[in-house]
Amino acid sequence: MESLLITIQVVVAILLTLAVLTQNKGGGFSAAIGGGGASNFVPSKRGAEKVLFNATIVLAIIFVANSIAFFFI
């Protein structure tokens, strides 16, 4: 069981890293704290960008759940 959780953790970690790195870059740190003025406008996500965004959320949830499960084993 332990080796299965480790394998899942490694695969999910690699997929999560790829999902984060392939997303479009926003305004960077200044946009995150409120800077950038009108460049803060981000249109709604559509198509592949929305799928990638949702996949990133799902992978992050799986990663955390797997980490918690590994803690109790």
N, C-alpha and C positions, 0 to 999 in steps of 0.2 A: 504493500500500500504506500509505503514511504517513497519508493522509487517512482511510482506512478505520479505522486504529487510533485516530486522534483522535476520529472519530465514535463508535466503540464506547466509548471512554473517557468521553466526555461523557454518553452515554446510560446507561452503567452507573453513573456517578457520581450522576446525578440519581435513578435507581431506588434506589440504595443509600441515598441521603439520605432519600428518602421511606420506605423500609423501616424505617430506624432511627427516624425521627420518629413513625411510626404505631404502634410497639410500646408496650405498657403500661409505665408508669414503675414501677420497683422502689422500693426504699427510699432511693435516692439514694446519695450518696457515703458516708454513715455506714454503710449496710448493706453496702457493698462492702468496707469495712475491718473489719467485724465488729461494728459497733454495731447498735442497734435491738432487741436482745433477741428476743422472740417474734415481732416483726414481720418477722424474717428469713425466716420460713417462706414458701416459694413453691411452690404446687401445681404438678403436672406440666402441661406445655403440651398443649392439645388443640385439634383443629379448625383454625380459621383462624390462631390464634396460633402453632401449631406450623409451619404452612406458611410464615407470615411469618418466623418464626425461621430456618427452614431456607433460605428464599430469601435472607435477609440474609447467611448464611454463604456461599452459592453466589456471590452478587454480590460479596462481598468477595474471594473467591478469584479470580473473573474479573477484578476490578479490579487486583489485585496481578499476576496473570499478564500482563495487558495492559500494565501499566506496565513490567514486565521485558522484554516483547517490544518495546515502543517504545524502550527503552534500547538494544537491540541493532540497531535499524534506523537 
